[in-house]
Amino acid sequence: MNVRPLADRVLVEVLEAEAKTKGGIILPDTAKEEKTEGKVIAVGAGKMLESGKIQTIEVKKGDRVLFGKYSGDDLMIDGVKHKIVKESEILAVYEEK
């Protein structure tokens, strides 16, 4: 299935939560916190400004991003959890050194 976000929205594949703690304790599914980072799958065209121009989105396909815990709407695509978030709900982009 293909999903194309509209306007200033971004489709993000949510990365899986860790199954173990740093100390090596294995967590059951009920104890895992929802992951707040993911990989950008698709982006919309951008936000329409009052002047009529389109403000392009800063993130691009393939970026690894950090978003708010309760932001966006959940979506299942081919059995994989995704979120559609507004660009303003993306807090940061991980950058390679």
Biotite code that builds the C-alpha atoms (Angstrom):
import biotite.structure as struc

atoms = struc.array([
    struc.Atom([0.000, 0.000, 0.000], chain_id="A", res_id=1, res_name="MET", atom_name="CA", element="C"),
    struc.Atom([1.270, 3.476, -0.837], chain_id="A", res_id=2, res_name="ASN", atom_name="CA", element="C"),
    struc.Atom([0.486, 6.375, 1.486], chain_id="A", res_id=3, res_name="VAL", atom_name="CA", element="C"),
    struc.Atom([1.272, 9.945, 0.445], chain_id="A", res_id=4, res_name="ARG", atom_name="CA", element="C"),
    struc.Atom([1.123, 12.529, 3.245], chain_id="A", res_id=5, res_name="PRO", atom_name="CA", element="C"),
    struc.Atom([-0.496, 15.851, 2.440], chain_id="A", res_id=6, res_name="LEU", atom_name="CA", element="C"),
    struc.Atom([0.713, 19.401, 3.174], chain_id="A", res_id=7, res_name="ALA", atom_name="CA", element="C"),
    struc.Atom([3.211, 19.560, 6.072], chain_id="A", res_id=8, res_name="ASP", atom_name="CA", element="C"),
    struc.Atom([2.725, 15.974, 7.251], chain_id="A", res_id=9, res_name="ARG", atom_name="CA", element="C"),
    struc.Atom([5.362, 13.254, 7.396], chain_id="A", res_id=10, res_name="VAL", atom_name="CA", element="C"),
    struc.Atom([4.926, 9.452, 7.327], chain_id="A", res_id=11, res_name="LEU", atom_name="CA", element="C"),
    struc.Atom([7.302, 7.849, 9.844], chain_id="A", res_id=12, res_name="VAL", atom_name="CA", element="C"),
    struc.Atom([7.960, 4.129, 10.394], chain_id="A", res_id=13, res_name="GLU", atom_name="CA", element="C"),
    struc.Atom([8.167, 3.692, 14.174], chain_id="A", res_id=14, res_name="VAL", atom_name="CA", element="C"),
    struc.Atom([11.314, 1.842, 15.281], chain_id="A", res_id=15, res_name="LEU", atom_name="CA", element="C"),
    struc.Atom([10.820, -1.142, 17.576], chain_id="A", res_id=16, res_name="GLU", atom_name="CA", element="C"),
    struc.Atom([11.215, -0.662, 21.322], chain_id="A", res_id=17, res_name="ALA", atom_name="CA", element="C"),
    struc.Atom([14.131, -2.423, 22.985], chain_id="A", res_id=18, res_name="GLU", atom_name="CA", element="C"),
    struc.Atom([13.361, -5.918, 24.274], chain_id="A", res_id=19, res_name="ALA", atom_name="CA", element="C"),
    struc.Atom([16.136, -5.722, 26.899], chain_id="A", res_id=20, res_name="LYS", atom_name="CA", element="C"),
    struc.Atom([17.248, -3.092, 29.367], chain_id="A", res_id=21, res_name="THR", atom_name="CA", element="C"),
    struc.Atom([20.870, -1.988, 29.471], chain_id="A", res_id=22, res_name="LYS", atom_name="CA", element="C"),
    struc.Atom([21.283, -4.293, 32.474], chain_id="A", res_id=23, res_name="GLY", atom_name="CA", element="C"),
    struc.Atom([20.154, -7.302, 30.409], chain_id="A", res_id=24, res_name="GLY", atom_name="CA", element="C"),
    struc.Atom([16.624, -7.707, 31.795], chain_id="A", res_id=25, res_name="ILE", atom_name="CA", element="C"),
    struc.Atom([14.199, -8.929, 29.121], chain_id="A", res_id=26, res_name="ILE", atom_name="CA", element="C"),
    struc.Atom([11.019, -6.841, 29.036], chain_id="A", res_id=27, res_name="LEU", atom_name="CA", element="C"),
    struc.Atom([7.578, -8.288, 28.240], chain_id="A", res_id=28, res_name="PRO", atom_name="CA", element="C"),
    struc.Atom([5.503, -6.497, 25.586], chain_id="A", res_id=29, res_name="ASP", atom_name="CA", element="C"),
    struc.Atom([3.292, -4.892, 28.240], chain_id="A", res_id=30, res_name="THR", atom_name="CA", element="C"),
    struc.Atom([6.291, -3.206, 29.920], chain_id="A", res_id=31, res_name="ALA", atom_name="CA", element="C"),
    struc.Atom([7.793, -1.714, 26.765], chain_id="A", res_id=32, res_name="LYS", atom_name="CA", element="C"),
    struc.Atom([7.332, 2.009, 26.283], chain_id="A", res_id=33, res_name="GLU", atom_name="CA", element="C"),
    struc.Atom([6.273, 3.223, 22.884], chain_id="A", res_id=34, res_name="GLU", atom_name="CA", element="C"),
    struc.Atom([9.296, 4.248, 20.857], chain_id="A", res_id=35, res_name="LYS", atom_name="CA", element="C"),
    struc.Atom([9.506, 7.941, 19.965], chain_id="A", res_id=36, res_name="THR", atom_name="CA", element="C"),
    struc.Atom([11.889, 7.623, 17.074], chain_id="A", res_id=37, res_name="GLU", atom_name="CA", element="C"),
    struc.Atom([11.510, 6.394, 13.559], chain_id="A", res_id=38, res_name="GLY", atom_name="CA", element="C"),
    struc.Atom([12.522, 6.524, 9.926], chain_id="A", res_id=39, res_name="LYS", atom_name="CA", element="C"),
    struc.Atom([10.911, 8.959, 7.478], chain_id="A", res_id=40, res_name="VAL", atom_name="CA", element="C"),
    struc.Atom([9.131, 7.023, 4.728], chain_id="A", res_id=41, res_name="ILE", atom_name="CA", element="C"),
    struc.Atom([7.416, 9.876, 2.848], chain_id="A", res_id=42, res_name="ALA", atom_name="CA", element="C"),
    struc.Atom([6.865, 13.628, 3.160], chain_id="A", res_id=43, res_name="VAL", atom_name="CA", element="C"),
    struc.Atom([4.136, 15.976, 1.977], chain_id="A", res_id=44, res_name="GLY", atom_name="CA", element="C"),
    struc.Atom([4.657, 18.916, -0.372], chain_id="A", res_id=45, res_name="ALA", atom_name="CA", element="C"),
    struc.Atom([4.925, 21.467, 2.434], chain_id="A", res_id=46, res_name="GLY", atom_name="CA", element="C"),
    struc.Atom([2.909, 24.038, 4.327], chain_id="A", res_id=47, res_name="LYS", atom_name="CA", element="C"),
    struc.Atom([0.914, 26.664, 2.425], chain_id="A", res_id=48, res_name="MET", atom_name="CA", element="C"),
    struc.Atom([1.832, 30.135, 3.672], chain_id="A", res_id=49, res_name="LEU", atom_name="CA", element="C"),
    struc.Atom([-0.549, 33.112, 3.713], chain_id="A", res_id=50, res_name="GLU", atom_name="CA", element="C"),
    struc.Atom([1.366, 34.567, 0.766], chain_id="A", res_id=51, res_name="SER", atom_name="CA", element="C"),
    struc.Atom([0.397, 31.523, -1.312], chain_id="A", res_id=52, res_name="GLY", atom_name="CA", element="C"),
    struc.Atom([3.909, 30.075, -1.400], chain_id="A", res_id=53, res_name="LYS", atom_name="CA", element="C"),
    struc.Atom([4.739, 26.560, -0.230], chain_id="A", res_id=54, res_name="ILE", atom_name="CA", element="C"),
    struc.Atom([7.240, 26.237, 2.649], chain_id="A", res_id=55, res_name="GLN", atom_name="CA", element="C"),
    struc.Atom([9.134, 23.013, 1.935], chain_id="A", res_id=56, res_name="THR", atom_name="CA", element="C"),
    struc.Atom([9.658, 20.383, 4.622], chain_id="A", res_id=57, res_name="ILE", atom_name="CA", element="C"),
    struc.Atom([13.126, 20.177, 6.206], chain_id="A", res_id=58, res_name="GLU", atom_name="CA", element="C"),
    struc.Atom([13.191, 16.396, 6.715], chain_id="A", res_id=59, res_name="VAL", atom_name="CA", element="C"),
    struc.Atom([13.615, 13.998, 3.813], chain_id="A", res_id=60, res_name="LYS", atom_name="CA", element="C"),
    struc.Atom([12.932, 10.355, 3.073], chain_id="A", res_id=61, res_name="LYS", atom_name="CA", element="C"),
    struc.Atom([15.349, 8.110, 4.966], chain_id="A", res_id=62, res_name="GLY", atom_name="CA", element="C"),
    struc.Atom([16.034, 10.539, 7.861], chain_id="A", res_id=63, res_name="ASP", atom_name="CA", element="C"),
    struc.Atom([15.962, 9.081, 11.387], chain_id="A", res_id=64, res_name="ARG", atom_name="CA", element="C"),
    struc.Atom([13.844, 11.401, 13.522], chain_id="A", res_id=65, res_name="VAL", atom_name="CA", element="C"),
    struc.Atom([12.729, 11.905, 17.106], chain_id="A", res_id=66, res_name="LEU", atom_name="CA", element="C"),
    struc.Atom([9.090, 12.908, 17.705], chain_id="A", res_id=67, res_name="PHE", atom_name="CA", element="C"),
    struc.Atom([6.861, 13.600, 20.705], chain_id="A", res_id=68, res_name="GLY", atom_name="CA", element="C"),
    struc.Atom([5.469, 10.652, 22.678], chain_id="A", res_id=69, res_name="LYS", atom_name="CA", element="C"),
    struc.Atom([1.817, 11.518, 22.009], chain_id="A", res_id=70, res_name="TYR", atom_name="CA", element="C"),
    struc.Atom([2.207, 13.170, 18.611], chain_id="A", res_id=71, res_name="SER", atom_name="CA", element="C"),
    struc.Atom([0.679, 12.089, 15.329], chain_id="A", res_id=72, res_name="GLY", atom_name="CA", element="C"),
    struc.Atom([-1.805, 9.401, 14.395], chain_id="A", res_id=73, res_name="ASP", atom_name="CA", element="C"),
    struc.Atom([-1.028, 5.685, 14.432], chain_id="A", res_id=74, res_name="ASP", atom_name="CA", element="C"),
    struc.Atom([-1.329, 3.715, 11.218], chain_id="A", res_id=75, res_name="LEU", atom_name="CA", element="C"),
    struc.Atom([-0.616, 0.073, 10.324], chain_id="A", res_id=76, res_name="MET", atom_name="CA", element="C"),
    struc.Atom([0.807, -0.479, 6.834], chain_id="A", res_id=77, res_name="ILE", atom_name="CA", element="C"),
    struc.Atom([1.509, -4.090, 5.831], chain_id="A", res_id=78, res_name="ASP", atom_name="CA", element="C"),
    struc.Atom([1.711, -5.082, 9.511], chain_id="A", res_id=79, res_name="GLY", atom_name="CA", element="C"),
    struc.Atom([4.287, -2.390, 10.378], chain_id="A", res_id=80, res_name="VAL", atom_name="CA", element="C"),
    struc.Atom([3.482, 0.471, 12.784], chain_id="A", res_id=81, res_name="LYS", atom_name="CA", element="C"),
    struc.Atom([3.702, 3.961, 11.299], chain_id="A", res_id=82, res_name="HIS", atom_name="CA", element="C"),
    struc.Atom([2.742, 7.454, 12.426], chain_id="A", res_id=83, res_name="LYS", atom_name="CA", element="C"),
    struc.Atom([1.630, 10.450, 10.424], chain_id="A", res_id=84, res_name="ILE", atom_name="CA", element="C"),
    struc.Atom([2.951, 13.552, 12.167], chain_id="A", res_id=85, res_name="VAL", atom_name="CA", element="C"),
    struc.Atom([3.068, 17.233, 11.347], chain_id="A", res_id=86, res_name="LYS", atom_name="CA", element="C"),
    struc.Atom([6.528, 18.568, 10.633], chain_id="A", res_id=87, res_name="GLU", atom_name="CA", element="C"),
    struc.Atom([6.239, 20.774, 13.728], chain_id="A", res_id=88, res_name="SER", atom_name="CA", element="C"),
    struc.Atom([5.860, 17.626, 15.897], chain_id="A", res_id=89, res_name="GLU", atom_name="CA", element="C"),
    struc.Atom([9.285, 16.337, 14.833], chain_id="A", res_id=90, res_name="ILE", atom_name="CA", element="C"),
    struc.Atom([11.713, 17.335, 17.561], chain_id="A", res_id=91, res_name="LEU", atom_name="CA", element="C"),
    struc.Atom([15.069, 16.404, 16.014], chain_id="A", res_id=92, res_name="ALA", atom_name="CA", element="C"),
    struc.Atom([16.864, 14.615, 13.190], chain_id="A", res_id=93, res_name="VAL", atom_name="CA", element="C"),
    struc.Atom([19.725, 12.235, 13.931], chain_id="A", res_id=94, res_name="TYR", atom_name="CA", element="C"),
    struc.Atom([22.781, 13.223, 11.900], chain_id="A", res_id=95, res_name="GLU", atom_name="CA", element="C"),
    struc.Atom([25.759, 11.067, 10.972], chain_id="A", res_id=96, res_name="GLU", atom_name="CA", element="C"),
    struc.Atom([29.160, 12.274, 12.166], chain_id="A", res_id=97, res_name="LYS", atom_name="CA", element="C"),
])
